[in-house]
Amino acid sequence: MPSPQAHGLPEPTTRAGRAALEALLTDPAEALTAFDFDGTLAPIVADPLTSAPHPGIVAALAELSTLVGTVAVITGRAAATAVRLGGLDRVPGIVVLGHYGAERWAEGRVIAADPPPGVALVRAELPALVDASGAPEGTWIEDKGRSLAVHTRRADDPDRALELLAAPLAELAKRADLRLEPGRMVIELRPQGVDKGAALTSLVEERTAQRVLYAGDDLGDLPAFAAVAALRGRGVPGLTVCSSSDEVTEVADAADLVVPGPAGLAELLGRLTERIRVRGPGA
């Protein structure tokens, strides 16, 4: 039997990753493939409201969706926002879990519980806190509805802005009973008890998936990587993929397979789809 690499697929660096890729190729209909949005499907941009997927990547997801059991996106964004920005409704049967799993978009409908009261507290106090912190000009707040994020990418000194904000944001998060989530030049305050790992595990169980692939790029994706590791312990082969950047190296260190950003992921998806079609079901 030809190896995946014989058909242009990159080789995972771990034994578990190689076994999971082989399992996915052998029986794709029982696989769940899940992806982060920003930095994974879409390049990171200065204004997240202008984010868009890498060219061709949504079409690749649509093709993949005809071959695997489930295609999902798990994002910190609102589910409907990710669908709108990404044109994800073009992917047949896709499930989009927004706000780290607190929201679910499927077949044009969003299901979500009300946000905890701490979100309203943060919404009321955050602007004054950012002003008082001395953070450089260009630091700005994104209101995601169920969470709020402070971005420093546009600031004159992004790293200094993060340093100045770290302590006051931690204190505000504690008072609001919210979780502080650092990311790529951003700090987010979001509800407790939701993360991408729990969201991924729940979806795998719901779909009774027997193989899983998860791709991400940032610190918020590490719980999903940990969930894949836990699923392996339960006998479900799992592959973790890092959409790499120079800004966050921890994710690459934890991944079975590293690709060069969204462009690399688009290429991986294309080759994965091609390999599944060449091999045929159950081959």
Wavefront OBJ file of the C-alpha trace (Angstrom):
o trace
v 0.000 0.000 0.000
v 1.502 3.402 -0.958
v 2.328 5.674 1.946
v 0.480 8.994 2.294
v 3.735 10.744 1.427
v 3.828 9.005 -1.936
v 0.841 11.144 -2.890
v 2.224 14.451 -1.630
v 0.874 14.359 1.922
v 3.352 15.620 4.517
v 4.331 13.126 7.206
v 3.420 13.806 10.836
v 6.452 13.844 13.111
v 4.868 11.647 15.790
v 3.941 7.984 15.696
v 0.443 8.743 16.977
v -0.010 11.368 14.289
v 1.088 8.999 11.538
v -1.279 6.320 12.817
v -4.155 8.819 12.929
v -3.527 10.021 9.385
v -3.513 6.430 8.147
v -6.746 5.727 10.063
v -8.400 8.799 8.544
v -7.376 7.763 5.043
v -8.577 4.206 5.610
v -12.057 5.150 6.825
v -12.772 8.857 6.242
v -16.525 8.430 6.658
v -15.999 7.935 10.392
v -13.723 10.968 10.753
v -14.391 14.361 12.274
v -12.179 17.167 10.969
v -12.269 20.439 12.904
v -10.546 23.759 12.320
v -9.926 27.036 14.092
v -10.823 30.130 12.034
v -8.417 33.071 12.547
v -4.821 32.138 11.788
v -5.853 28.691 10.555
v -8.473 29.040 7.836
v -7.932 32.783 7.553
v -4.723 34.834 7.805
v -4.377 37.084 10.846
v -5.154 40.694 9.904
v -4.955 43.995 11.789
v -8.754 44.380 11.818
v -10.531 41.072 12.578
v -13.736 42.491 11.109
v -12.073 42.313 7.676
v -10.873 38.719 8.083
v -11.391 36.353 5.158
v -10.362 32.746 4.506
v -7.284 31.971 2.447
v -8.284 31.715 -1.233
v -9.639 28.290 -2.074
v -9.752 26.978 1.466
v -13.562 27.063 1.816
v -13.906 25.220 -1.491
v -11.437 22.640 -0.127
v -13.567 22.233 3.003
v -16.671 21.813 0.860
v -14.998 19.031 -1.120
v -13.690 17.398 2.046
v -17.195 17.459 3.528
v -18.361 15.016 0.852
v -15.748 12.476 1.983
v -15.562 12.654 5.792
v -18.201 12.235 8.453
v -18.097 15.789 9.828
v -16.419 19.094 9.004
v -16.494 21.621 11.857
v -15.084 25.019 12.748
v -14.403 25.793 16.414
v -13.668 29.458 17.012
v -13.581 32.153 19.646
v -15.695 34.336 17.393
v -19.460 34.430 17.398
v -20.628 31.508 15.282
v -22.700 33.646 12.925
v -19.775 36.061 12.455
v -17.441 33.250 11.431
v -20.040 31.927 8.997
v -20.557 35.370 7.468
v -16.887 36.332 7.200
v -15.871 32.914 5.943
v -18.773 32.081 3.672
v -18.862 28.825 5.620
v -22.494 28.177 4.690
v -21.078 27.001 1.348
v -19.729 23.884 3.099
v -22.429 21.177 3.121
v -23.310 19.957 6.597
v -20.699 22.067 8.404
v -21.058 22.681 12.137
v -19.638 25.963 13.493
v -19.076 26.159 17.237
v -18.601 29.793 18.234
v -17.378 31.390 21.442
v -15.333 28.264 22.223
v -18.411 26.068 22.018
v -20.972 28.273 23.770
v -22.736 28.843 20.433
v -23.586 26.421 17.645
v -24.422 27.275 14.037
v -25.786 24.499 11.834
v -28.136 24.595 8.851
v -28.621 28.345 9.170
v -29.580 28.418 12.849
v -27.641 29.564 15.921
v -28.296 27.938 19.288
v -26.818 29.662 22.345
v -27.495 30.263 26.014
v -27.475 33.747 27.533
v -24.007 35.062 28.485
v -23.151 35.284 32.199
v -23.606 38.664 33.944
v -19.850 39.194 34.169
v -19.762 39.979 30.457
v -21.941 43.052 31.005
v -19.678 44.164 33.866
v -16.616 43.931 31.629
v -18.416 45.738 28.819
v -19.166 48.630 31.179
v -15.700 48.927 32.760
v -13.249 47.892 30.064
v -12.983 51.161 28.071
v -12.003 53.177 31.147
v -9.597 50.458 32.266
v -7.784 50.435 28.912
v -7.535 54.244 28.953
v -6.156 54.234 32.508
v -3.606 51.499 31.797
v -1.380 53.733 29.710
v -1.499 51.270 26.813
v -0.116 52.822 23.607
v -2.340 54.354 20.970
v -3.795 51.739 18.660
v -4.916 49.418 21.460
v -8.599 48.672 20.890
v -11.523 46.653 22.222
v -13.535 44.094 20.265
v -16.974 43.284 21.669
v -17.852 39.735 20.597
v -21.209 39.665 22.366
v -20.399 36.812 24.739
v -16.847 37.994 25.430
v -14.605 41.034 24.975
v -11.075 41.150 23.630
v -8.375 43.791 23.845
v -6.184 43.871 20.733
v -2.695 45.375 20.601
v -1.623 44.483 17.043
v -2.259 48.059 15.816
v -0.478 49.658 18.793
v 2.868 51.419 18.438
v 4.389 48.869 20.843
v 2.120 45.771 20.954
v 4.177 43.840 23.498
v 4.394 46.814 25.867
v 0.632 47.268 25.591
v 0.114 43.635 26.633
v 2.428 44.107 29.624
v 0.551 47.192 30.796
v -2.832 45.505 30.420
v -2.038 42.105 31.929
v -2.522 42.920 35.626
v -5.600 45.198 35.386
v -7.336 42.796 32.997
v -6.614 39.881 35.319
v -8.169 41.794 38.214
v -11.241 42.696 36.144
v -11.646 39.100 34.967
v -11.515 37.906 38.576
v -14.218 40.339 39.680
v -16.394 39.393 36.709
v -15.776 35.662 37.206
v -14.535 35.393 33.628
v -11.550 33.598 32.191
v -8.547 35.509 30.847
v -7.376 34.039 27.529
v -4.123 35.339 25.967
v -3.567 35.044 22.235
v -1.649 36.540 19.343
v -1.415 40.224 20.409
v -4.781 39.954 22.140
v -6.194 39.256 25.599
v -9.768 38.023 25.801
v -12.133 37.957 28.771
v -14.666 35.177 28.293
v -16.986 32.932 30.305
v -15.610 30.139 32.449
v -16.189 26.504 31.610
v -15.959 26.703 27.829
v -12.920 25.918 25.729
v -12.128 24.347 22.394
v -11.137 21.069 24.014
v -14.523 20.573 25.646
v -16.264 21.675 22.452
v -14.267 19.234 20.322
v -14.778 16.320 22.713
v -18.525 16.916 22.882
v -18.838 17.035 19.101
v -16.758 13.875 18.655
v -19.041 12.070 21.106
v -22.202 13.432 19.482
v -21.092 12.295 16.022
v -19.589 9.029 17.342
v -16.482 9.862 15.318
v -13.819 7.159 15.263
v -11.011 9.382 13.923
v -10.347 13.071 14.547
v -8.227 15.837 13.055
v -7.920 19.267 14.662
v -6.028 22.226 13.182
v -5.236 25.460 15.033
v -2.624 28.157 15.449
v -2.936 29.889 18.829
v -2.835 29.249 22.570
v -6.616 28.866 22.680
v -6.226 25.791 20.452
v -4.033 23.924 22.941
v -7.052 22.593 24.902
v -8.271 21.037 21.642
v -4.846 19.449 21.158
v -5.112 18.080 24.696
v -8.585 16.743 23.899
v -7.167 14.898 20.881
v -4.535 13.337 23.148
v -7.259 12.264 25.600
v -9.335 10.787 22.786
v -6.322 8.740 21.698
v -6.288 7.281 25.195
v -9.868 6.150 24.573
v -8.907 4.439 21.323
v -9.829 7.238 18.885
v -6.885 8.001 16.557
v -6.241 11.753 16.467
v -4.066 14.105 14.419
v -3.169 17.654 15.525
v -2.094 20.178 12.901
v -0.488 23.563 13.547
v -0.976 26.418 11.121
v 2.368 27.921 12.069
v 3.460 31.501 12.709
v 6.447 33.263 14.238
v 4.205 34.745 16.952
v 3.252 31.532 18.779
v 5.668 28.594 18.882
v 4.003 26.559 21.632
v 1.343 25.270 19.249
v 3.893 23.998 16.724
v 5.766 22.282 19.545
v 2.583 20.449 20.581
v 1.409 19.447 17.075
v 1.836 16.187 15.190
v 2.110 18.071 11.905
v 3.088 21.678 11.132
v 2.070 23.512 7.957
v 3.048 27.060 6.911
v -0.040 29.045 7.861
v -3.439 29.040 6.143
v -1.794 28.634 2.737
v -0.122 25.455 3.963
v -3.388 24.205 5.424
v -5.172 24.817 2.117
v -2.534 22.733 0.367
v -2.829 19.995 3.001
v -6.614 19.859 2.581
v -6.291 19.591 -1.165
v -3.796 16.766 -0.943
v -5.767 14.998 1.783
v -8.902 15.103 -0.357
v -7.010 13.870 -3.390
v -5.484 11.015 -1.414
v -8.855 9.918 -0.047
v -10.322 9.893 -3.553
v -7.373 7.929 -4.956
v -7.483 5.353 -2.188
v -11.230 4.909 -2.164
v -13.393 3.996 0.852
v -12.170 1.166 3.024
v -8.959 0.677 1.001
l 1 2 3 4 5 6 7 8 9 10 11 12 13 14 15 16 17 18 19 20 21 22 23 24 25 26 27 28 29 30 31 32 33 34 35 36 37 38 39 40 41 42 43 44 45 46 47 48 49 50 51 52 53 54 55 56 57 58 59 60 61 62 63 64 65 66 67 68 69 70 71 72 73 74 75 76 77 78 79 80 81 82 83 84 85 86 87 88 89 90 91 92 93 94 95 96 97 98 99 100 101 102 103 104 105 106 107 108 109 110 111 112 113 114 115 116 117 118 119 120 121 122 123 124 125 126 127 128 129 130 131 132 133 134 135 136 137 138 139 140 141 142 143 144 145 146 147 148 149 150 151 152 153 154 155 156 157 158 159 160 161 162 163 164 165 166 167 168 169 170 171 172 173 174 175 176 177 178 179 180 181 182 183 184 185 186 187 188 189 190 191 192 193 194 195 196 197 198 199 200 201 202 203 204 205 206 207 208 209 210 211 212 213 214 215 216 217 218 219 220 221 222 223 224 225 226 227 228 229 230 231 232 233 234 235 236 237 238 239 240 241 242 243 244 245 246 247 248 249 250 251 252 253 254 255 256 257 258 259 260 261 262 263 264 265 266 267 268 269 270 271 272 273 274 275 276 277 278 279 280 281 282 283
